[in-house]
């Protein structure tokens, strides 16, 4: 025999509180003025009555599903997991559920599928799809915050400025005595406007050094390790490597040791992102640290404001990344004796 589905009102009647209080407790809203005893009674009653949230019904009654989407371009790395976790924690604290969408292979004509059932979107490093939404569905008025190194300025956004920290990382490698510095990319082509690439090229040109590129073709770690070993055997080891991200830098660290070389004595390594794993390699990896926690908190704040004030002016926040030199690139002064000048004389790296 089918029984009626339990509702928030049923729980409220059993406990003797308002439906609003029950809603706050069941959505996990932090800071609500509910005693621990009352909260436990509500949870116990929900369990006894077999309550299951009905997002569709909530949307019909209050116009909200209390669900947000996290758009990511790729999900399968510690960095992507870190971003998703931080965004989700912000949403959970406000009683929202989270849907994660991987936009690595979403077609233009399928974008609309990802717009239903959510109150808003946090989009990390997928500007192409954000622009699709703004251009193809202008009447949807779905709150969206673009964030990351690659972001859209036509909507609320929290950007990360990598360029100054990337230049600092390159200048650090020069100061460490590196004269053959390779840039390790994920794809075969170089991207004008990509801040790591732009910083690498500008410093190499200023110092008169020859650019060198190693492409990993988005290969998984095992294959990337083989690609690196083959490259090092054929071309020899550069004395400095600037890696597109930390995941690539960790793989490179392993491949350098495969060759019987030492880091940083033979090869100085620098990564990018600042994932926790960089502190557990040996030596610890130098990296460009992205302010991920602050980015996600700021982005969530903008999304909440947009949900409450749909017509407010677009807000823009840009956060600086920072370079953190660690054991993988720190050499003694005796290891770097050569003096090198920029062509335009703007700075000089002298090592004596």
Residue, then its C-alpha position, 0 to 999 in steps of 0.5 A: x500500500x502506497x503511503x503519502x510522502x512526508x513533507x516539511x509541514x509533517x515534521x514541523x507538526x510533530x516537533x511543534x516548530x515552524x516549517x521555516x525552522x525545519x527547512x533551515x535544519x534540513x538544509x543544514x543552514x549554519x548560524x540558524x538560531x535553533x538549539x541543539x536539542x530542537x535540531x536533533x528532534x527535527x532530524x529524528x522526526x525526519x528519519x522516522x517519517x521517512x522524509x526525502x527532499x523534493x527539489x521540484x516541489x520546493x521550486x514550485x512553491x518557493x521558486x528555488x531548488x537550493x541547488x547550484x551547478x559547478x562547471x569545470x573543464x576537466x575533473x580528473x586531477x587533484x587541482x580540479x578536485x580541490x576547486x570543486x571541494x572548496x565550492x561545494x563547502x561554500x554551498x553546503x554551508x548555506x544549505x544548497x546541494x551541488x551538481x558538478x558538470x564536466x565541460x571538457x566535451x560538451x557541445x554547443x547544442x547540448x548546453x541547455x541540458x545543463x541549465x535546468x534544475x539549478x538556481x545558479x552556476x559557479x563556472x571555473x576556467x570554462x569561459x567558452x561555455x559561459x559566453x555560450x550561455x550569455x549569448x545563446x540564452x540571454x533571456x534565461x537570466x540564470x545567475x552565473x559567476x565566472x572564476x579562475x585564470x580564464x574568466x568572462x568579464x561580461x558577468x560577475x567574476x573572480x579572476x586570478x592573475x597568474x602573470x606577475x607570479x609566473x614572471x617571478x618564477x621565471x626570474x627565479x630560475x634565471x637567478x638560480x643559474x638556469x640557462x636552458x629553461x624548457x616550458x612544459x605544456x599540456x598540449x602541442x601548441x602554444x597559446x597567445x594570451x595564456x599567462x604562463x606562456x606569456x611570462x615564459x616568453x617575455x623573460x626568455x626574450x629579455x634575457x636572450x635565451x632560446x625558448x624550448x617546449x615539451x608537450x605532454x599532450x594531456x597524457x595520463x601520468x604513466x604516459x607523460x612519464x614515458x614522454x619525458x624520459x624519451x625527450x630527455x634521452x633524445x635531447x638531454x636534460x634542460x637545467x630548468x623546467x617551468x611546468x604548466x601545472x603541479x601535476x605535470x611537475x610531479x611527473x617531471x620530478x619522477x622522470x628526472x630521477x629516472x634519468x639518474x639526475x638530481x633536483x635541483x642540482x641538475x634540473x630546477x623545477x617550478x610548477x603552478x597551482x599550489x596543490x597540497x601534494x607539492x609539499x609532500x614531494x622530495x624535494x618540495x616543489x616550487x610552485x605558483x600558488x593560486x588563492x583557490x579558497x579565497x576565490x571560491x568564497x568570493x565567487x559564492x558571495x557574488x552568486x548569493x548576491x546575484x540570487x538576491x539582487x538579479x538586476x545589480x551591476x556586474x561585480x569584478x574581483x581579481x586576486x593575485x597568485x604568488x610564487x613560492x620558492x621551495x627545494x626543487x629550485x633553490x640552489x646555493x649561490x656557488x651553483x650560479x656564477x654566470x651573469x646575465x642582463x636583459x636586452x632592455x636593461x630593466x633588470x639584471x640577474x647577477x650570481x657570484 
